[in-house]
Amino acid sequence: MKIGKMLVHFVKVFILAFLSTAAVTALYGRIVHGACGVNFENAIIFGILFGILFTWLEGERLERDEDEQDNPYD
């Protein structure tokens, strides 16, 4: 996987994880405590964590698919 594609994939996953975590913490605070507060610390941590993990898994999947195309009889 090329470094540019990896970076784009990381940014996409980071944004999705960040937004979903921020929305969940905001809704949780609104429902349980009656005040809407977003926990940006957790949102950033989950964004980075899922960004690295899913980008790595996507790179491994693409590498495996390229290897299977080279020799389909493995």
Order of alpha helices (4+ residues) and beta strands (2+ residues): alpha-alpha
